[in-house]
């Protein structure tokens, strides 16, 4: 019998219904039941999660030992919440949810178009993940929708706890063991389909699920991320010195950026993508499809001088629903001063002069450094004039060091 187009449409609809999130009796015509694991993964993909894997709630023993070693070695200094106690909890899912049996690990791509060409010489760079909406809020909302559908998918009540980089959960360990991706030498998780351009999230549940197997992939002999890291923060394969990472320096660090690291920050005003940009796995990846992570206008290569002119109200409005708010206005303007100093264009001197006169002490410190780094008669005249009026000891120290590098000026 020849099946016509209308019949094919009906058959396709039946098959789609069988694989839907809310169908508890999904059975193909040849009698193969749809597993709970398959239903769960289908639900997740329907909600926009690009990669889904399942692992047990067993302890991440290897990762616990490695993380504990890094804390003891001081590599996580500067993150006050990253303690030995947290290391224990984040690697023991059963301590995070009573009766936990499984972890559903998921990834959402945020990959976008290629960065546009700078509109002027005085532009910087923002890490790709921060060019759209704040992933914490976006993904947490989807996770809530996902766990609401879990009872229908598994055919009974479910207890869960969700994480989006916002609690004591080792997201990368879960992603690796569940087969979502493998550890790169940069410590980023690399997925076969979307590379490392992904946000990771997890659902710990009391459901007993069949785990997926880890991927049998490695970086092999490639060490481009280590070689190209501007601050040499990847001190060994799979080991990052947080204190030197540009993402830490431009986002989490609240005080002055160490002087010896400022030139290596280059043009990054928020975060850094160098280790991901050079990774061969990321050369051919599927693009992200979530509208919330689409790049906002001007966020890939932002104009720097206008950022120095923002007050608190304008900062909050410009970066509403953006992860860039995490750096705070003063922190972002501190970063902008460093980037302007690294660009070295005399056109930045007027804006830095205003920042040196009117900015908060942290901003003034870095404006002084930037003026000294740019150099020239005008920049050093501004520094000498500021020395006579400055009262903050930290700013005075920066001005002195800037002038000393010029031999004191004429």
Order of alpha helices (4+ residues) and beta strands (2+ residues): alpha-alpha-beta-alpha-alpha-beta-beta-alpha-beta-alpha-beta-beta-beta-alpha-beta-beta-alpha-beta-alpha-alpha-alpha-alpha-alpha-alpha-alpha-alpha
